[in-house]
Amino acid sequence: MDDASASQQGLGLTLSFDETARAVLARNSATAGAAPIDEGWLRAALAEHGWGELRVLPDAVAELLTRYHAGQAFEALRVAEAVDASLSVTLSDDHMLAQLTLVPAEGGTPVSSESVLARLNELGVQHGVDHAVLAEALAAGQAENLIVARGRAPEDGKDGALEPCQSQARSRSPRVSENGQVDYRDLGDIVVVHPGDALMRRVAPTAGTPGRTLTGDTLAAQAGKAVMFGMDLPGTRLSADDPDLLVAAITGQPVMRPDGMSVEPVLAIESVDMASGNIRFEGSVKIKGDVGAGMSVTATGDIEVGGVVELATLEAGGSVAVRGGIIGGLGRKDGKRSGAPCVRAAVNVEAGYAQNAHIEAGDCIVIEDTAVQCELIAANHIVVGRKHRGCLIGGHHQATLSLTAKEVGSPQRIATVIEIGVNPAMHRQMLELAKARDAKETQLLDVSKLLALARQQPGRLPEATVDKARQTAAAIAAAIADLREQFEELNRKVGLAMGARVIATTKLHEAVEVRLGERHFRVPREYEACAIGLDRDGTLGLLAVDEEAWH
């Protein structure tokens, strides 16, 4: 279109803003020679007059263009109008959230903070308005389901707790992470407490903090649960001045338990030899020197040896720590006879090195340096070379969850057999726990029937009988809960066992044989760092070593 034609566009057409109607009105005088116009021209004309933000009415624009091009005159045709912004506020069903929706203005009045607050007030909102979020939304001029107010949720109280005062006390329940790894800690010296020493404090539960809905309703908080000291904590008593403080009643070693702490007496001797005789002790034993050939040490607690154990037997109800090495009788003519030297612990065994030794642990075995021609049997993990060379050479070994060494086997292809996976004893224990749980549940049912009779027929049974029945029911219920917890923990370990691994962090030699149930794998040649376990197809074979598992 040339300049002359452009100048003829809109001839006879006038636009004006009606303050009362808050709209733009178009008039046409049907001037001859007017050039054609379109919607774009009309919108540009509106913008030129400062009405570009108004809402354009499509039907009116279409009518205007039709009548204009037909040369028809018209008066006060409404083509655009000012539209105010609108708002809506909704409350959630629980009255904990208020959501704001803003529809922006089109040439009209924007929503004010006062109008939003007034609407919130109409809905009964008493507190919890987020003024910063509201201001940001108003500045933007639009929002959709924006949360502008929140109620205060109740904060439940914290459960009571048993907090140890003896932080160095050795736990009888080693912690196992979700991926089956164990925190291997230096056992250190045995901690000794004396009568009256503080052992553990019982912390009371808290009541919690009530919540409040936006409309002012109070939401109750759940109080924490109280925890009690166990009834059977040998070597301890409650403080006479503070019933929440557990103190030592005897001199001995503090041992952490799930329901408190006990104190086991400690026997400290220089060495075990012909002069001392064999040792049998109800508690823990600390031996400064060696345990000589043919000697035995039996303890219900831990056994700690500062020197070497040679051709001797150690049996502990807790853990065994040998700072030197363990030298056994495997390979000797009498090495397999009943009563041959061995080391057994209900929890962990830790030693500097092991040679021709038979070692059993209810949890983990850790050999700091090397293990040569040994029998290592651990319910969970075996680690060889935590700090030093880490060579596992020859022998027959069993670990339910993992065996880790820096070097497994030897260049001389010495036969080394390793069994990993589910421990049959674990399955037997699960069956025994289930049987014991079922028996307790039957007992609880019988006692519950007696209590039900007492409620239905008051006075029929002596009050002493009813009280005793209540105490019995509570004790049985606690025993059932404990059995269930033990069963679930064993069940978790069985699941972990299917992911059992043999891990060589530096080298795996030929002639190493690994067994997992009915599956067998014999290492055909030498490999660098790698692992052996079940792959995704359930085949026992080589896997990439998990460096994180070692570190």
Sequence and secondary structure as in RCSB ss.txt:
>XXXX:A:sequence
MDDASASQQGLGLTLSFDETARAVLARNSATAGAAPIDEGWLRAALAEHGWGELRVLPDAVAELLTRYHAGQAFE
ALRVAEAVDASLSVTLSDDHMLAQLTLVPAEGGTPVSSESVLARLNELGVQHGVDHAVLAEALAAGQAENLIVAR
GRAPEDGKDGALEPCQSQARSRSPRVSENGQVDYRDLGDIVVVHPGDALMRRVAPTAGTPGRTLTGDTLAAQAGK
AVMFGMDLPGTRLSADDPDLLVAAITGQPVMRPDGMSVEPVLAIESVDMASGNIRFEGSVKIKGDVGAGMSVTAT
GDIEVGGVVELATLEAGGSVAVRGGIIGGLGRKDGKRSGAPCVRAAVNVEAGYAQNAHIEAGDCIVIEDTAVQCE
LIAANHIVVGRKHRGCLIGGHHQATLSLTAKEVGSPQRIATVIEIGVNPAMHRQMLELAKARDAKETQLLDVSKL
LALARQQPGRLPEATVDKARQTAAAIAAAIADLREQFEELNRKVGLAMGARVIATTKLHEAVEVRLGERHFRVPR
EYEACAIGLDRDGTLGLLAVDEEAWH
>XXXX:A:secstr
  HHHHHHBTTTEEEEEETTTTEEEEEE   TT B   HHHHHHHHHHTT TTSEE HHHHHHHHHHHHTT  EE
EEEEEE B  EEEEEE TTS EEEEEEE  BBS    HHHHHHHHHHTT  S B HHHHHHHHHHT EEEEEEEE
 B  EE    EEEES TT EESS  B TTS B      S   B TT EEEEEE    EE EE TTS EE      
     S  TTEEE SS TTEEEESSSBEEEEETTEEEEE EEEES BSTTT  EEESSEEEESS B TT EEEES
S EEESS EES EEEESS EEEEEEEE  TTSTTTTSTT   EEESS EEEEEEES EEEESSEEEESS EES E
EEESSEEEE SSS  EEESEEEEESSEEEEEEES TT   EEEEES  HHHHHHHHHHHHHHHHHHHHHHHHHHH
HHHHHHSTTSS HHHHHHHHHHHHHHHHHHHHHHHHHHHHHHHHHHHTT EEEEEEEE TTEEEEETTEEEE  S
 EEEEEEEE TTS EEEE   HHHH 
